Amino acid sequence: MSGIQPNIQGDILERDKAGAWVGAERDKARAWVGAERDKAGAWVGAERDKARAWVGAERDKAGVWVGAERDKAGAWVGEERDKAGAWVGAERDKAGAWARAERDKAGAWARAE
């Protein structure tokens, strides 16, 4: 074999250096991607938490409003029921008084006969 001998050791060294450089660049890229993903994840988490807090606040406000409306409706129903009860009681009392008066008149008429 005559001629130029390949520099095998130099080639191996260059390949190793290139491999190390590629590995280092790959690691930096992975670290950057990981950091970006983590930042994005933190942002998404924060947005989700804010959205959940807002939904919770709206639900709580709605619950308070519904409770207040239900309480007002309950109070109104109670007042109407009480008025109706008073009216029924008054009508019953008038009917009872009328029945007693009729009975008394009938008794007086029967005694007079």
Phi and psi in degrees as a GROMACS rama.xvg file:
@    title "Ramachandran Plot"
@    xaxis  label "Phi"
@    yaxis  label "Psi"
@TYPE xy
-114.496  164.83  SER-2
107.203  -160.331  GLY-3
-84.0303  127.623  ILE-4
-84.8335  137.229  GLN-5
-65.7719  146.71  PRO-6
-88.567  81.6069  ASN-7
-64.8629  -42.1224  ILE-8
-65.7004  -39.641  GLN-9
-63.9836  -41.2877  GLY-10
-62.0021  -42.8746  ASP-11
-63.9711  -42.5831  ILE-12
-62.6559  -45.7175  LEU-13
-62.2446  -42.6099  GLU-14
-62.075  -42.8241  ARG-15
-64.2083  -42.6005  ASP-16
-63.5014  -44.4107  LYS-17
-62.8162  -41.6471  ALA-18
-62.6326  -41.0182  GLY-19
-64.3807  -41.4359  ALA-20
-64.6107  -46.1693  TRP-21
-60.1883  -43.3925  VAL-22
-62.3552  -42.6691  GLY-23
-64.8353  -43.43  ALA-24
-63.4281  -41.4598  GLU-25
-62.2796  -42.9213  ARG-26
-64.721  -41.3869  ASP-27
-63.245  -43.4588  LYS-28
-62.1638  -43.1771  ALA-29
-63.167  -42.1028  ARG-30
-62.6646  -42.1046  ALA-31
-63.4847  -47.2607  TRP-32
-60.0623  -43.3186  VAL-33
-61.2627  -43.0042  GLY-34
-64.5507  -43.2017  ALA-35
-63.507  -41.9392  GLU-36
-63.1223  -41.338  ARG-37
-64.9953  -42.1318  ASP-38
-63.3026  -44.0618  LYS-39
-62.8202  -42.0679  ALA-40
-62.532  -40.2787  GLY-41
-65.1218  -41.5288  ALA-42
-63.8261  -46.3095  TRP-43
-60.9307  -43.4458  VAL-44
-60.6721  -43.4692  GLY-45
-64.1407  -43.7601  ALA-46
-63.1159  -41.8136  GLU-47
-62.4159  -42.9518  ARG-48
-64.8956  -41.7739  ASP-49
-63.0119  -42.7491  LYS-50
-62.8417  -43.4578  ALA-51
-63.0223  -41.1979  ARG-52
-63.182  -41.8176  ALA-53
-64.6593  -45.4135  TRP-54
-60.7402  -42.9131  VAL-55
-61.6467  -42.7719  GLY-56
-64.6608  -43.5296  ALA-57
-63.5545  -41.6779  GLU-58
-63.6866  -40.9832  ARG-59
-65.9615  -42.7289  ASP-60
-62.6996  -42.6323  LYS-61
-63.4194  -40.7276  ALA-62
-62.3395  -40.8995  GLY-63
-64.664  -43.8432  VAL-64
-62.8128  -46.4395  TRP-65
-61.1167  -43.0922  VAL-66
-61.0634  -42.7497  GLY-67
-65.1445  -42.8809  ALA-68
-63.5238  -41.855  GLU-69
-63.4508  -41.029  ARG-70
-65.9948  -41.7393  ASP-71
-63.6565  -43.3922  LYS-72
-62.8265  -42.1337  ALA-73
-62.4081  -41.4468  GLY-74
-64.5095  -42.2453  ALA-75
-63.595  -45.0296  TRP-76
-61.3944  -42.1674  VAL-77
-61.2761  -43.3791  GLY-78
-64.3464  -43.8572  GLU-79
-63.8195  -41.3942  GLU-80
-63.1856  -41.9374  ARG-81
-65.2714  -41.7424  ASP-82
-64.3103  -42.9208  LYS-83
-63.1101  -42.0357  ALA-84
-61.9025  -41.7298  GLY-85
-64.6669  -41.3343  ALA-86
-64.2503  -45.1514  TRP-87
-61.3172  -43.4286  VAL-88
-61.1132  -42.7624  GLY-89
-65.0491  -42.7864  ALA-90
-63.3269  -41.5965  GLU-91
-63.8042  -41.949  ARG-92
-64.5884  -41.3066  ASP-93
-64.2606  -42.547  LYS-94
-63.3944  -41.1597  ALA-95
-63.4007  -42.7452  GLY-96
-64.0687  -40.6507  ALA-97
-64.6791  -42.7041  TRP-98
-64.1362  -40.6573  ALA-99
-65.5254  -41.05  ARG-100
-63.9664  -42.6728  ALA-101
-62.9219  -42.4  GLU-102
-63.7726  -42.4316  ARG-103
-65.2766  -39.9849  ASP-104
-64.5366  -42.3635  LYS-105
-63.353  -41.0146  ALA-106
-63.9108  -42.0107  GLY-107
-65.0238  -39.3724  ALA-108
-66.5588  -41.8693  TRP-109
-64.8691  -39.6188  ALA-110
-67.9681  -35.7338  ARG-111
-68.2505  -33.3158  ALA-112
